[in-house]
Structures are given as C-alpha cells and as structure tokens.
C-alpha cells in the first residue's frame, strides 16, 4: 500500500499531470482544478503589484482557445 504524503509537505513533480493527480489521493475529486496554467513571468503593474486585469485577460484568452467552438467558459 502506498504511503500517503501529508498535504502540507512540499512535493516534487515532473509534469502537469502529476501535479493534478497528487492531491487526488488526499481529497475529493470536485475540490481539484480541471487544469493548471503556468506562467513564466507574472504580469505586474507599474508599482510592482500583480496585474490581475492582465492575468484575467490571459486566462480568458486561454479558455477561449481550449473550449468547444471557440466559446469561453462564461459564454457556455
């Protein structure tokens, strides 16, 4: 039987699928995200805060690109 790793301990993952699957042994499936986006650089404002508007625009664009018929999740 595989030993469960505590959720608060750091994990080393090799790919996105492994990262998505790791908590599946610890929590119920509906708590888990459908997908994960990785940013090489977090967009920031002129005063070095995270640019939430830019991040939201990137996420909306990503959702449109991957949703059926080019519609975003909000349109469905």
JORA-V314212 format. One record per helix or strand. SS is the DSSP state (h for helix, s for strand). FROM is the first residue (numbers start at 1). TO is the last residue. If there is no record, write none. Layout:
# JORA-V314212
ss & from & to
SS & FROM & TO
SS & FROM & TO
This chain:
# JORA-V314212
ss & from & to
h & 16 & 25
h & 29 & 31
s & 44 & 44
s & 50 & 50
h & 52 & 66
h & 68 & 70
